[in-house]
Amino acid sequence: MTDTLKTISPVDGRVYVERPLASAAEIDSVLDAARHAQIQWRALPLATRCELLARAVDAFVADGGDIAAEISWQMGRPIRHSPSEVRGFAERARYMLQLAPEALAAVQPGEKAGFRRLIKRVPLGVVAVIAPWNYPYLTAVNAVLPALIAGNTVVLKHSHQTPLCAERFLAAFARAAVPPGVFQYLHLSHSHTSRLMGDARVANVSFTGSVAGGRAVVAATAAGFATAGLELGGKDPALVRADANLAHAIDSLTDGAFFNAGQSCCGIKRIYVAAPRFDEFVAGVVDLARQYRLGSPLDPETTLGPVVRTSAADVVRAQVQNAVAHGARQLIDEAAFDASRPGTPYLAPQVLIGVDHSMPIMREETFGPAVGIMRVESDEEAIRLMNDSDFGLTAAIYSSDAERAEALADALDTGTVFLNRCDYLDPALAWTGVKNSGRGCTLSRVGFEQLTRPKSYHFKVTT
């Protein structure tokens, strides 16, 4: 087992970051520090915690230019898009800080003569956050900030692809004078990550990653009885009804499929289009897809960067090839994209028709810039196909009939349903999945409930 992590940049294949992995003794030291710091941190007034954390958000945003460049180098997002992650981080963090007094207020069950009764939301203790590389700050902030706001301490284990993100978090907290031990990070091997999650000092694990990773979390947390929130994979569908604003649907869904090189759990992976609009919709998506500029993410003109590594690109290529071998048609000529070459992580966008649910491209998670489009004859057929999946993170409906869309949304087995938009997290709404997309939730006032426990006070005040 190696004792060093090496981040290979998808930009040019070189080692961009190299860091030592923590030892068992270092894990023990970090957890002891987190547990001891939590006693004093939770005792601070909520307003004080929020003030310190707001300063940390400001410190993070102040370094936004450097942070955006690091994102591009570590995971390949075009530099023209990376700053949006810094803005999204600030939006979510500041919303949760603003929401905290209301969300963490004691629940009053009502008056009862001679008694004082209430339910407080109290912190769990030490929260371990296991964060992925694809949206390295947006995924992490969903748990890190609410956990700290609520009075927990946090140990962050970030992906080996994006280790600098953990270090940027700590730098911002240190500049804001957040007390030592309240936030810490560890660069860990897989075995030591399991050790961390199974340690009895860890009260909660917040994990974002693969379905296989989620199963590993469940197994690991059984040892210490930590609760766990899991955001796992997605195969998110969209329905374009006959009454949709087609130009808007084409623009929105093309972006939803190809932004971040398709590397989004809630990105659009499959689209169902009402038969009368199918040909026009497909033509519009193909036209936009051909306009992407694939190349180095450091070039400001690039609109589609590489996927995270060559092996990931090969998985997407195999899904496309399998679909074509079984009768699908790929509508984008990869040769038109100079940077798209086998044996590299640079992958052209791909649009497929003639697909069906016997093909992995319509059933398995596609973490890259490829989307399948099917014709449907009715809403009922569309809902059946949209639900025909092991995943249930988000779904999108494009229609001018909001009432009908809500009825269709009620029939969808997903955590979020969008109307006339996709691939977006509103921090005021619960971010959650069903089936193999996970359990628990982050964001919104409901997200605070996952990072606290109810404590009841039943006082008899007269005798």
Secondary structure, 3 states (H helix, E strand, C coil): CCCEEEEECCCCCCEEEEEECCCHHHHHHHHHHHHHHHHHHHHCCHHHHHHHHHHHHHHHHHCHHHHHHHHHHHHCCCCCCCHHHHHHHHHHHHHHHHHHHHHCCCECCCCECCEEEEEEEEECCEEEEEECCCCCCHHHHHHHHHHHHCCCEEEEEECCCCHHHHHHHHHHHHHCCCCCCCEEECCCCHHHHHHHHHCCCEEEEEEECCHHHHHHHHHHHCCCCCEEEEECCCCEEEEECCCCCHHHHHHHHHHHHHHHHHCCCCCEEEEEEEHHHHHHHHHHHHHHHCCCCECCCCCCCCCECCCCCHHHHHHHHHHHHHHHHCCCEECCCHHHCCCCCCCCCCCCCEEEECCCCCCHHHHCCCCCCEEEEEEECCHHHHHHHHHCCCEECEEEEECCCHHHHHHHHHCCCCCEEEECCCCCCCCCCCEECEECCEECEECHHHHHHHCEEEEEEEEECCC
